[in-house]
Amino acid sequence: MSRGLRTRSCLALLAGARAVSPSVRYDQDGYASRWEENLMDGLPLADIVGDLGSGAGRELEGKLRAAHSSAALVVNTFGPWRTEPASLTLGGITGLRSFQFEATCPTGLGGIPPHLDLLAEGILPVAVESKCTEWMETKLAVFSSSYDRLRPSHGHSPWFEEVQRLRSTPDQYRFLDAAQIVKHALGLLERYGKHEVRLVYLYWEPRNPDKWTACRQHRAEADDLAARVEQSNVRLVPLSYQELWKEWERQGPPPHLPYLRTRYDQEVTV
């Protein structure tokens, strides 16, 4: 069922992209010819390119062209605030002074560090891991032995306890990429120490999620992990894009919200 959900979701997202940008030609796989065509007008592209070009995800070399791109989703959603984040509200947090797409948070273990889709800083730092349709495919939780070296510094943290638990049951979650979230949290612990941080797990789902078993299970898995680590100073906040947009509507919608609604708020028939 999850494979069918992802295929149908990609088609729905392609229809939404064509609706907001009828002059852009997407191929049969949902890719525009140029990544710029897959972003809404008026974004501070120089700053965004600087962020994405410095990351390890190689977003500018293909991924950003897809109608179902998670990178395009997060850039289209937050791009208008890239240079002026003061009015941004994210997961109930305000007072943000700066943010960056594709921000790195090294764990201190070497290798490629965790890359956050967005890291906003203010009195209370807020990190975002964004998913579009990626969560609809199963991933086992895998941690290398190098993570054992974090025991002296982070062994007291519920997040380190999750490393041990998920090693024992790597298939604990079917849809949630728990290992990735845990690695992000460990990077945030390394960067901010005991400072309170919000790690927002921001995910897309169709307008009719209750019609899909996979959507309900994915939500339950995210909530379960959040409950397990709730005593940490790095607090996990699962949030759908639809919930985020409703939050913005209550506070006074930003000018680009109609674009986001038209493009991404899509129903996927069962």
C-alpha positions in Angstrom: 0.0 0.0 0.0 2.8 2.4 0.8 4.3 2.0 -2.7 0.9 2.9 -4.2 0.7 5.9 -1.9 4.1 7.2 -3.0 3.4 6.7 -6.7 0.0 8.4 -6.4 1.4 11.2 -4.2 4.1 12.0 -6.8 1.4 12.2 -9.5 -0.7 14.5 -7.3 2.3 16.7 -6.5 3.1 16.9 -10.2 -0.4 18.1 -10.9 -0.1 20.7 -8.2 3.2 21.9 -9.7 1.7 22.3 -13.1 -1.3 24.1 -11.7 0.9 26.9 -10.1 3.4 27.0 -13.0 1.5 26.0 -16.2 4.4 27.3 -18.4 6.9 25.0 -16.9 7.4 21.7 -18.7 7.8 18.7 -16.4 8.9 15.3 -17.9 7.1 12.0 -17.3 9.1 11.5 -14.1 8.1 14.9 -12.7 11.3 16.8 -13.3 11.6 20.3 -14.7 14.4 21.2 -17.1 16.0 23.6 -14.6 15.8 23.7 -10.8 14.9 27.4 -10.9 11.6 26.6 -12.6 10.6 24.3 -9.7 10.7 27.2 -7.2 8.2 30.0 -6.8 9.1 33.5 -8.0 10.6 36.1 -5.7 12.9 34.0 -3.6 16.4 35.2 -2.6 18.1 32.7 -4.9 21.6 33.8 -4.3 21.4 33.0 -0.6 19.5 29.8 -1.2 22.0 28.6 -3.8 24.8 29.4 -1.3 23.1 27.2 1.3 22.2 24.3 -1.0 25.5 24.3 -2.9 27.5 23.9 0.3 25.6 20.8 1.4 26.4 17.1 0.8 23.0 16.3 -0.6 23.8 17.7 -4.1 20.4 19.2 -4.2 21.2 21.5 -7.1 22.3 18.6 -9.3 18.9 17.1 -9.9 16.8 16.6 -6.8 15.6 20.2 -6.7 14.1 19.8 -10.2 11.5 17.3 -9.1 7.9 18.2 -8.4 8.0 15.8 -5.5 11.3 17.2 -4.2 11.6 17.5 -0.4 14.3 20.2 -0.9 11.9 22.2 -3.2 9.1 21.8 -0.7 11.2 23.2 2.2 12.7 26.0 0.1 9.3 27.1 -1.3 7.8 27.0 2.2 10.5 28.9 4.0 12.5 30.7 1.3 10.7 34.1 1.7 12.1 34.3 5.2 15.7 33.3 4.3 17.1 36.8 4.7 14.5 38.3 7.0 13.4 35.6 9.5 12.1 37.8 12.3 8.4 37.3 11.3 8.7 33.5 10.9 6.8 31.3 13.3 8.0 27.6 13.3 6.6 25.0 15.6 5.3 27.8 17.9 8.8 29.4 18.1 9.3 33.1 17.2 12.1 35.6 17.6 14.4 33.9 15.0 17.3 36.0 13.9 18.8 33.9 11.1 18.5 30.6 9.4 20.2 28.4 6.8 19.1 25.6 4.5 21.2 22.4 4.5 23.0 23.3 7.7 25.5 20.8 9.1 25.6 19.6 12.7 28.7 17.4 13.2 28.5 14.7 15.8 32.2 14.8 16.3 32.6 11.3 14.8 34.0 12.4 11.5 32.7 11.4 8.1 29.7 13.2 6.5 28.0 15.2 9.2 24.2 15.2 9.6 22.6 17.8 7.3 19.5 19.5 8.5 17.1 20.9 5.9 16.9 24.1 7.9 18.5 25.5 11.1 17.1 28.7 12.5 18.7 30.4 15.4 17.4 32.9 18.0 16.8 32.6 21.7 15.6 29.1 21.0 17.2 27.3 18.1 14.9 25.3 15.8 16.1 22.6 13.4 14.0 21.1 10.7 14.2 17.7 9.1 11.8 17.8 6.1 10.2 14.9 4.3 8.0 14.9 1.2 7.3 11.3 -0.1 10.6 9.8 1.2 9.0 8.5 4.4 6.7 6.2 2.3 9.5 3.7 1.8 10.7 1.5 4.6 14.2 2.1 6.1 15.9 0.0 8.8 17.7 1.9 11.6 21.5 1.4 11.2 24.2 2.9 13.5 27.9 2.2 13.0 30.1 1.2 16.0 31.5 4.7 16.0 28.4 6.0 17.8 29.6 4.1 20.9 32.3 6.8 21.3 29.5 9.3 22.2 28.7 7.5 25.4 31.0 9.6 27.6 29.4 12.9 26.4 25.9 11.9 25.6 25.3 8.5 27.3 22.9 10.2 29.7 20.7 11.4 26.9 17.5 9.7 25.8 18.7 10.1 22.3 21.8 7.9 23.0 19.5 5.4 24.5 17.6 5.3 21.2 20.8 4.3 19.5 21.0 1.2 21.6 17.2 0.4 21.4 17.1 0.8 17.6 20.2 -1.4 17.2 18.3 -4.2 18.9 15.1 -3.6 16.9 16.2 -1.9 13.6 12.7 -2.6 12.2 10.9 -0.9 15.1 9.5 1.7 12.7 8.2 0.9 9.3 8.0 4.5 7.9 9.9 6.8 10.2 13.6 7.1 9.4 14.4 7.1 13.1 18.1 6.6 12.7 18.4 9.8 10.7 16.4 11.8 13.3 18.5 10.4 16.1 21.7 11.3 14.3 20.4 14.9 13.8 19.6 15.1 17.5 23.1 13.9 18.5 24.6 16.6 16.2 22.4 19.2 17.9 23.5 18.0 21.3 27.1 18.4 20.2 26.5 21.9 18.9 24.3 23.3 21.6 25.1 21.3 24.7 22.5 21.7 27.4 20.7 24.5 25.6 17.0 23.8 24.8 16.5 23.1 21.1 13.5 22.1 19.0 13.9 19.5 16.3 10.9 19.7 14.1 10.1 16.6 12.0 8.2 18.3 9.3 6.5 16.0 6.8 4.2 16.2 3.8 1.1 14.0 3.6 -2.0 14.2 1.4 -5.0 16.3 2.3 -6.9 13.1 3.2 -4.3 11.2 5.4 -6.9 9.4 7.4 -7.9 7.4 4.3 -4.4 5.9 4.2 -3.2 3.4 6.7 0.4 4.3 6.0 -0.2 7.9 7.0 -1.8 7.0 10.3 1.1 4.6 11.1 3.7 7.1 10.1 2.1 9.7 12.5 2.0 7.2 15.3 5.6 6.3 14.8 6.7 9.9 14.9 4.7 10.5 18.1 6.1 7.4 19.7 9.7 8.5 19.2 8.9 12.0 20.4 7.4 10.5 23.6 10.5 8.4 24.2 12.9 11.4 24.1 10.6 14.0 25.7 13.0 14.4 28.7 15.8 15.6 26.4 16.7 19.3 26.0 16.6 18.5 22.2 12.8 18.1 21.9 11.3 16.3 18.9 8.2 18.0 17.5 6.4 16.0 14.7 4.5 18.4 12.5 2.8 18.0 9.1 3.1 20.7 6.5 -0.7 21.0 6.6 -0.6 21.6 10.4 2.1 24.3 9.9 0.1 26.1 7.3 -3.0 26.0 9.6 -0.8 27.6 12.3 0.2 30.4 9.9 -3.5 30.9 8.9 -4.5 31.5 12.5 -1.7 34.0 13.0 -2.2 35.8 9.7 -1.2 34.0 6.5 2.0 34.9 4.7 1.5 36.1 1.1 2.8 32.9 -0.4 0.5 30.6 1.4 -2.0 30.4 -1.5 0.9 29.1 -3.7 1.7 26.5 -1.2 -1.9 25.4 -0.8 -2.5 25.2 -4.5 0.7 23.3 -5.2 1.1 21.0 -2.2 -2.3 20.6 -0.5 -3.3 17.6 -2.7 -5.8 14.8 -2.1 -4.6 11.3 -3.0 -7.4 8.9 -3.8 -7.2 5.4 -2.3 
